[in-house]
Amino acid sequence: MKQVVVVTGSGAIGQAIARRVGAGRHVLFADLHDSHAAAAAETLVNAGFEASAMAVDVTSRAAVGALAGAATAIGDVTGIIHTAGVSPSSASSAMIFKVDLYGTALVLAEFGQCIATGGAGVVISAQAGHRLGPLSVEQSQLLATAPADELLDLDLLRTEQMSDPMLAYQLAKRGSSLRVAAESIRWARRGARLNAISPGIVGTALGQKELSGSHSESYRRMIAQSAAGRVGTPDEVAGVAALLLGPEGAFISGSDFLMDGGVTATYWYGGLKL
């Protein structure tokens, strides 16, 4: 039976990962804007891949369920690449929680019911989750395990008390990584694995928005003093994703891989906090 890789979000990172793991499989791109998904699919088709596209709103359980149904109608879902998200430079705290946390929870829950034995998933989180201060054990447990449809009602996420989108973004990304760890237990019952990658600033359209946003000066200062001294590339993220999605990563599940060129270390121990 045909193997299917589902990519939520059709940006540079999702496309780069699809190129690394999509050969011989059907790649299904899903994006809020169907034209973006169609363009990504066309690019892969022109490069010799088999690909298709559909629209999805990851904040709608019905839409994510429909995506899962469309994928299973094509074949066995052996890969999930979840990249859909919004930026703190262009979204409110409420929207960040809805897309980056609740949307992630929905995707993991719905595809956790249909991921094939031997399959694997990767969630693209962000370095921001590693710059958040410690949460209590109870707060972490709620973010990790609260039913998806109850997440946005948690006191911890009360947006009227959180006017800073950057803080909301950090909390949402910490939460998405915690969801990955918790959901990996359920995925394991189906013989599948699930991990997260937390990139730093990557050379994408979204990354450029951050570098020109309100925190741009601090970002550039941290990047300049980090080990890598530069932004990352989508292909570098794809290299880690290929490991996690492939047979070489068979012993890895429930983990979150920080790959930011050393920026987070610079943030915490180099005296360059935002």
N, C-alpha and C positions, 0 to 999 in steps of 0.2 A: 504494500500500500504506500502511496505517496507520503513523504514527510513534509510537514509544514512548519515554517518559522514565522511567527507573528511579531511585527515591529510596531509598537505604538509610538507615534511621533515619527515624522519623516525628515528630521534634520540631519546634519552632517554626521553626528555620532551614530545614529541609528543606521544610516546608509553604510557607513564604514564597517560596522559590525556585520551587517547583512552580507557585505561583500566577502568577509572573512569566513562566514559559516553557512552561506546560502547556496553554494554550488551543489547541484544535484537535488535540491529541495525546492519547494514552492515558497516564496517569500510573500507574505501578505502584509502590506503597509496599511496602517490605519492612522488617520489624523483627523483632528477637528475640522480641518479644511480638506475636502475631498480632492481639490485640485492639487494640493501639496502632496498628498499620498499618491495621486496618479502620476505626478511628475517624477517622484522617487521611483515608483515602479517602472516607469518608462525608461529611466536611466539604467536600471538593472537589466531590463529586457534587452536594451540595445547593447549591453555588455555580455549577453549570452546567458543570462539567468532566466528563470521562470518566476514571474512576479505578477501580482495583482494588487488592487487598492480598494479601500472602502472608507467611508467617513465613520468616525466614532467620537463620541463625547465621553471621556473617561470618567466624568462625574455623574454619569447616568448608568445605574445598574442594568436597565433594560438595554441600553446601547452596548455596554460591555458584554452582556450576555449574548446579544445578537452577533457580536464579533466572534465570540467563542464558538457559536453555532456555525457561522460561516466558515471558520477555520477547520472545524471538525468535518464539515461537509466536503472539504477538499481532500483531507487525509488525516494522518496521525500528527497531532501537534507535539513536536519534539523540541521546539525552542520558543521561548518568550523573551523578547527584548523590549523592556519597558523604558522608554526615554521621554515620554510626554511630561511636560512641566512648564511652569511659568517663572518669570524672573522677578526678583524683588525690586528691580529698577522700573518695572512696568506693570506691576500688579499689586492690588491691595492685600492686606493681611488675610482678609476673608477669602479672597480668590486663591491665594497661595495655599491655605489650609485645604480648600475644596479640591484643587487640582493635584497638588504635590503630595498630599497625605491621603485624603479620602479617595482620590482617583487611583492612587497606588494600591490602597487597600482593596478596592473593587476589582482591579485587574488581577491581583494575587488570589483573591477569593474565587472569582469566576473561572480563571484558568487552572486553579488548583483542583477543580473538579473534572478537568478534561485533559490535563497534561499526560502525555503517554509515558509508559514505563521506559526508563532510560533517558527521558527528556530532561531538560534543564532550563532554568530561567535566570535572567540577570536584570536587575533594576539599576538604572543610572540615577544615583542619588547625587550628593555634592559634598565638597569639603566643608561647606557651611555647617553641616551637622556635627562636625568635629570641633567647631569653634564655640559651641554652646557649652555653658557651664554645666556642672553635674545636676541631674534630675534625681528626685527621690526614687526609691525602689518602687513605691506605689505609682508614681507618675510614669515611670518607664513601663511598668506592667500594663497600665491602662493604654498607653500608646501602642504597645505591642499586641495586646489581645482583646481590647474592647471590640464588640461587633462593629463592623464597618459603618453600619447605619446609625450608630450611636457616637461615633468618633467626634463629629463636629459639635456635639453637645457637651463635651467634657469641659469642666471648669478651667482646665489648663489652657484651653484654646479659645477662651472668651475674647473675641476680637475687640470689644469695646475697651478692654484693658491693655490692648496691644496695638499701639498706633504705628510702631516701627516695622515696616515690611521686612527688613533684614532680620530682625529677631524672629518674626513669624517664619521666615524662610529657614533659619537655623533650626527652629523647633520642628518644622514640617519634615526637613531632611533627616533630623535625628529620628523622628517618628517613623519615616519610611524605612530606614535601616533596621529599626526595631521590629517593624512588621515583617521584614524579610526573615529575620531570625526566627520569629514565632511561626510564620507560615511555612518555613522550611520543614517543620515537624510534620505538618499535614501533607506537604508534597512528598515527603519521604515515604509515607504510607502507600503512595502510588508508584514508588520506585523512581522518583524524580528528585532533582536537586535545585536549590534556589540560593542565589547570592546577590550581593549589591556591590557596585563600584561607586566610589565617591571621588570624582575628578575635581581638580582645581579649575582655574580658568583655562578653557580650551578654545582654540581658534575656530569658533563658530559664530554665527550671527548673534546667538544669545550671549556668548562670551564677550563679543564686541560691545553689546549693550551695557554689560556690567563694567567694562573698562572705560566707558564714557559716562557712567552714571554717577550718583552722588558719592559713592565710595571709591571712585576711580583712583584718586591720589594714593590712598592707603593700599589699594590692591597693587598698584604699580610699584610702590615702595617695597612691599612684601615680596613680590615676584623678583625684583632686582636683587634682593638680599637672600633669596632662597638658594637651595643647592643647584637647581636647574637654571635659574636666572632667566627664565622665559615662560611663555604659556605652553600648554600642551597641544597636541594635535589629535584630531578624531581617530587617526590610524593607531596612535599609541593606546588610546582607550580600547579600540577594537582588538588590539593584541591581548590585553588582559581579559576582555570578554570572551575571546576565542578560547583561551585557556579554561575559563570557568564553564563554558558551554560544551567543551569537547572532552574526549576521553582522558586527556592529561589532567583534567580537573576533577576526576571521579571521586577523589577523597575530600573534596571541598564542598561544604554546604552550610548555609546559615551564617555566612561571613560577610563582612563589609570591608572592601579593599580601598584604602585611601591612596590615591595617586595624584599628587598635586605638586610634584617637583620640590617638595620640602617646605611649601608655603605655611602649612599648619604648624610645623615645628618652629618656623620663624615667628609666627603669630604668638605662640604660647611662650617660647623661650628666647626669642630674639628682641623682645621689647617693642614690637611693632603692632600692638593690638589696634583695631579700628577705633 
